[in-house]
């Protein structure tokens, strides 16, 4: 996986149509406050959630995902910071059952040495860029996540910001797909 690819290969391809129309229909017809709350669970950016909320109703899941991609591409630096504020550091996900715990499952079996190295790398990354290391961790091993932070920590800030945007887009796609599949 390249550090700029949004997710491990095979995780999601644009040709898939996850979810069902009935669950997307429920999302489309839910109360605005409920839909907004669900979207903010997917991505903490109020700008992103507002854009997706304003686009309802969506004809199908690919339309919803395309709207997410557009909204992610339009996020300002402040919007990206707001989105990243809800992401815990790799290796320290939110409580079990949270999306981050499921997404970071590759760290579950990591050795103490790998966890300690990830902690050090996370801190170094945060000092360099001012935010958590963000990666679409679904399907990645602890070693793959460690290798990605090692590779990306040397990036110029502007390049890293665009990689973060790409990674966030992949995370949002996975979470939206689950949202409309489970709605």
N, C-alpha and C positions, 0 to 999 in steps of 0.2 A: 504494500500500500504506500503510495506516495503521501508525503505530509500534507499535500494540498487537496487530496481526494477526500470527499465528504464522508465516506464510510468505506468499510472493507468491501472489496469486490464481492458481488453476489448478494450483498445485504439488501439492496433495493435497486431495481432498474426502472427507468421511466416507463417501460412498456407494461409493467404490472398494474393491475387495478385492485389494490387492496381495499378492504372494507366492503360494505354492501350499501346499496342505494338507500335501503330502509334506515340504516344507522346514520348515514349522511343526511337523510331526510329529517331525522330527529334533531340532529345538530342544526340544520337549517331553520327548523321551526321552533327551536327552544327559545325561552325568554332571553332577551338581550343580556341581562346580568349573568345568567347561567352560562351562556355561550362565551361571554367575555372572561368569566372566571376560568372556564375550561381552557380557553386559548392562553391565558396568562400562566396556566400550569404547563403548557407546552413551551412557551417562550415568555420570559419576564419583561420583554420590551413592550411598553404600552403602545408605542407607535406601530409595531408589528401586529399586535393583537387588534388594535383599532382598524388597521387596513383590512385584515381578514374579516373582522366583524362587519365592516361596511360592504364587503363583497358578497355577503349572503343574499340570496341562496346560491349555492354552487350546484351545477348540473351533475357533477360526478367527482369522484375522488381526484382524478388527475387535474381537474380544474382547481380544486382546493390546493393541491400541491404546487401548481403553477403560480397561484396567487401568493402562496407562502414564499416561493423562490423570488418573486418580484418584490415582495415586501422586505425580504431579507437583503436583497441587493440595494434597496433604497435606505437602509438604516444609516443614520449618521453615527459619528464616533460616540456621541453621548448615548444614542439608542443601543449601540453594541455594548457599551459599558453596562447599561441597565440590564440587558439580556444576560451578560456574563455574571452579573452579581448573584444570580440564582444558582449558578453552577458550582458545586463544591470541588475542591481539588481532587485530582485523580488519586485514588487510594483511600479517600475519606468521603465516600458518598453519604448522602442524607440517610435517614433511618430506613431499615428494610421496608420494602414495599414501594419506596419512592422510585421514580423513573431513573434517577442517577444510580441507585443501587443495582438495578437490573442492567443498565447500560455499562456499568463498570465491573461487571461480574468477572471479567478477565483478571482482576486483581484479587479475587477471592482466595485463590490458591497460591498467591505469590508468597515467596519466602520472606522472612523478616528482613533479610539483606536487601531484597528488591524493594520492599516497602520503604525501608530507610533511604535507599537511593532515590526513590520517587519523591519522597518528602523533601530531600535536599534539592532535587532538580526543580520541584514545584516552587520552592522558596526562591531559588535563583531566577527562575522564569518570572515570577511575580516582581522581583526587584527590578529586572530588566524592562518589563513591559507594563507593569502597574496593574495587572489583572491575572486571574487564574489561567493556567494552561488549559485551553479548550480543544478537545478532540472528540470526534464522533467515535466513541469507544466501543460501541456495540460490535461484538464479535472479535475484538482485539484481545490478545494476551497481555499480561502485565509487561512482558519483555517488549512487545511491539509498542505499547504506550511509552515505555521508558525510552526506546530508540527514537520515537517521534519527538519527544521533548528534547532529547540530546541534539537531534538534527535541527529543530526549529529555533532553539535558544540563540543561535547565531544569526538569525534573520534580521535584516533591517526592520525597524518598526512598521513602516508602511506595508512591506511585504507580509509581515506577520499578521497585521490587521486584516488583510484580504484572505489569508489562510483561515484565520479565526472566523471570518464571515462565511467562508465555504463550509467549514466544520459545523458552524451553527445551523446553516441551511440543511445539512444532512441530519443533524439531531432533530430539527423541527419537522422534517419529512417523516422520520420514524415515529415521532411522538404524535403527529397529526394522523398518521395512518392508524396507529393504535386508538386514538381518540374516536375516529369515525367507525372503526371496527367494533369498539366496545361501547359506543354511545348508547 
